[in-house]
């Protein structure tokens, strides 16, 4: 494989050689891996990957190119991309550009020729960690010092960076206000196709402003960073949902609901990223294959969520037992850690959007309560 010598350096001092087709400045971020075999364009444009260097475990990436229809945001959000082999010639009637050219236009560095299996095994054993992609035959002490000076993902509020700056609306029907903490486009598409008028608002929008919009439902989106650092959202969530407003959270939104009602979150060793994660619905023992992308999780288990007695656990991960879904015991609030909108991934969890619509319909004829 031809190209400029390059490498991936991790904060524990390990590094992995590869090559770069184009010259670029060192790119820093948390190094994580995803098991998706396809859907790389949706992955790279998912705002939940903001601040991360993504290792693709599939051996060849880019063989069907990229196109405008598969964007989950306006641009790539990743800090860098690591692959075993980058396809040079896309083969798809939908392709408008090759993956390498598209990433170059966006200023996102990509390194290929890396032993991604070895790198992934290392991350599974040691956990996700800070890293840097850089040109050169081997790391220098200066580069390692710069890497160790980078902020850790723990304690980092990236949701405020990933959020929209101004509200916008789409669709028609019952009015759902959606907090954008780094929301994927397919979520808005799924909500509007379910029959909602969606108003997307910035992450720090005050509860009073949302009440002025007179919503029939509240949606809390996915997003990047440490959920515990998004403290400005906790009181807002309690205030809006505590009066009986139907509320649905996905990924970061799930974690924020857990925190808002007294639970805690913790950083996972290497997180869940990919489209093949099995989740059990504890209410009927049904198993869903889900798309996931998160490095933090609500702490708890089948018995419940410590510190949050008002919340019950509805879904558990079959690989490691982590909490994948929760529901309020008396209020119309539910959330899932995985991505029912997929993009990319399986469609097993699509029915959650219909569940949200049923919740809105059921609540429309009831008076708002004062419970919290």
BELWO-V851811 format. One record per backbone hydrogen bond with DSSP energy under -0.5 kcal/mol. CO is the residue of the C=O (numbers start at 1). NH is the residue of the N-H. E is the energy in kcal/mol with one decimal. If there is no record, write none. Layout:
CO_NH_E + CO_NH_E
This chain:
4_20_-2.6 + 5_136_-3.0 + 6_18_-2.8 + 7_9_-0.5 + 7_134_-2.1 + 8_16_-2.3 + 9_132_-2.1 + 10_13_-2.0 + 14_10_-3.0 + 16_8_-2.3 + 18_6_-2.1 + 19_112_-2.6 + 20_4_-3.0 + 27_133_-2.3 + 29_131_-2.6 + 30_32_-0.6 + 30_53_-2.6 + 31_129_-0.9 + 32_55_-3.0 + 34_57_-1.8 + 36_58_-0.5 + 39_43_-2.1 + 40_44_-2.8 + 41_45_-1.5 + 42_46_-0.5 + 43_46_-1.1 + 44_77_-3.5 + 44_78_-1.1 + 45_47_-0.5 + 46_49_-2.3 + 47_50_-1.8 + 49_52_-1.8 + 51_30_-2.1 + 52_54_-0.6 + 52_79_-2.8 + 52_80_-1.0 + 53_32_-2.5 + 53_55_-0.5 + 54_56_-0.6 + 54_82_-2.6 + 55_34_-2.1 + 55_57_-0.6 + 58_84_-0.5 + 59_85_-0.9 + 61_87_-2.7 + 62_65_-1.4 + 63_91_-3.1 + 66_96_-3.0 + 66_97_-1.2 + 67_70_-1.0 + 68_71_-0.8 + 72_185_-1.2 + 77_51_-0.8 + 79_109_-0.6 + 80_54_-2.3 + 81_111_-2.4 + 82_56_-2.5 + 83_114_-1.5 + 84_113_-1.6 + 85_61_-2.4 + 85_87_-0.6 + 88_90_-0.6 + 92_95_-1.0 + 97_66_-2.3 + 98_102_-2.5 + 99_103_-2.6 + 100_104_-2.1 + 101_105_-2.5 + 102_106_-1.4 + 103_108_-2.8 + 104_107_-1.2 + 107_109_-0.6 + 109_81_-1.9 + 111_83_-2.6 + 112_19_-2.7 + 114_116_-2.0 + 115_119_-2.3 + 116_120_-2.5 + 117_121_-2.3 + 118_122_-1.9 + 119_123_-2.1 + 120_124_-2.3 + 121_125_-1.9 + 122_126_-2.9 + 123_127_-2.2 + 129_31_-3.3 + 130_11_-2.1 + 131_29_-2.0 + 132_9_-2.6 + 133_27_-2.3 + 134_7_-2.3 + 140_144_-2.0 + 141_145_-2.1 + 142_146_-2.0 + 143_147_-2.2 + 144_148_-2.3 + 145_149_-1.0 + 147_150_-1.6 + 153_156_-1.7 + 155_157_-0.6 + 156_158_-1.0 + 156_226_-2.5 + 158_162_-2.1 + 159_163_-1.5 + 168_200_-2.9 + 170_198_-3.0 + 174_176_-0.6 + 174_197_-2.6 + 175_216_-3.6 + 175_217_-1.5 + 176_178_-0.6 + 176_199_-2.6 + 177_179_-0.6 + 177_219_-2.8 + 178_201_-2.6 + 179_181_-0.9 + 179_221_-1.8 + 180_203_-0.5 + 181_224_-0.6 + 184_187_-1.1 + 184_188_-0.9 + 185_189_-2.1 + 186_190_-2.5 + 187_191_-2.3 + 188_192_-2.5 + 189_193_-2.4 + 190_194_-1.4 + 191_196_-1.7 + 192_195_-1.2 + 195_174_-0.7 + 196_172_-0.6 + 196_198_-0.6 + 197_176_-3.0 + 197_199_-0.5 + 198_170_-2.2 + 198_200_-0.6 + 199_178_-2.6 + 200_168_-1.5 + 201_180_-2.6 + 202_205_-1.6 + 206_210_-1.5 + 207_211_-2.4 + 208_212_-1.5 + 209_213_-0.8 + 210_213_-0.9 + 210_215_-0.5 + 211_214_-1.5 + 216_246_-0.6 + 217_177_-2.3 + 218_248_-2.3 + 219_179_-3.1 + 220_250_-2.3 + 221_253_-0.8 + 222_181_-0.5 + 225_227_-0.5 + 226_229_-1.5 + 227_230_-1.7 + 230_233_-2.0 + 231_234_-1.1 + 231_235_-0.6 + 233_237_-2.5 + 234_238_-2.2 + 235_239_-2.7 + 236_240_-2.5 + 237_241_-2.5 + 238_242_-1.8 + 240_243_-0.6 + 240_245_-0.6 + 241_244_-1.8 + 243_369_-0.9 + 244_246_-0.5 + 246_218_-3.0 + 247_334_-2.3 + 248_220_-2.5 + 249_336_-2.2 + 250_253_-2.3 + 251_255_-2.0 + 252_256_-2.6 + 253_257_-1.8 + 254_258_-1.9 + 255_259_-2.3 + 256_260_-2.8 + 257_261_-1.5 + 258_263_-2.8 + 259_262_-1.7 + 264_299_-3.0 + 266_297_-2.0 + 269_128_-2.3 + 272_294_-2.1 + 273_35_-1.9 + 274_292_-2.9 + 276_278_-0.6 + 277_290_-2.6 + 278_318_-2.4 + 279_281_-0.5 + 279_288_-3.1 + 280_282_-0.8 + 280_316_-2.1 + 281_284_-0.9 + 281_285_-2.1 + 286_281_-3.2 + 288_279_-2.8 + 288_290_-0.6 + 289_348_-0.5 + 290_277_-2.2 + 291_339_-2.8 + 292_274_-2.3 + 294_272_-2.4 + 295_268_-3.2 + 297_266_-2.1 + 298_323_-0.7 + 301_304_-1.9 + 304_301_-2.1 + 304_306_-0.6 + 305_308_-2.3 + 308_311_-1.8 + 310_329_-3.0 + 311_305_-0.6 + 312_327_-2.1 + 314_282_-2.1 + 314_283_-0.6 + 315_324_-2.9 + 315_325_-1.3 + 316_280_-3.1 + 317_321_-1.9 + 322_317_-2.6 + 324_337_-2.8 + 324_338_-0.6 + 325_314_-2.1 + 325_315_-1.1 + 326_335_-2.2 + 327_312_-3.1 + 331_333_-2.3 + 332_247_-2.6 + 333_328_-2.5 + 334_249_-1.6 + 335_326_-2.3 + 336_251_-2.3 + 338_251_-0.5 + 338_340_-0.7 + 339_291_-0.5 + 339_342_-1.6 + 347_350_-1.7 + 349_352_-1.9 + 350_353_-2.0 + 350_354_-0.6 + 351_355_-2.1 + 352_356_-2.0 + 353_357_-1.9 + 354_358_-2.3 + 355_359_-2.0 + 356_360_-2.2 + 357_361_-2.4 + 358_362_-2.7 + 359_363_-2.0 + 360_364_-1.4 + 361_365_-0.5 + 362_365_-0.5 + 363_366_-1.8
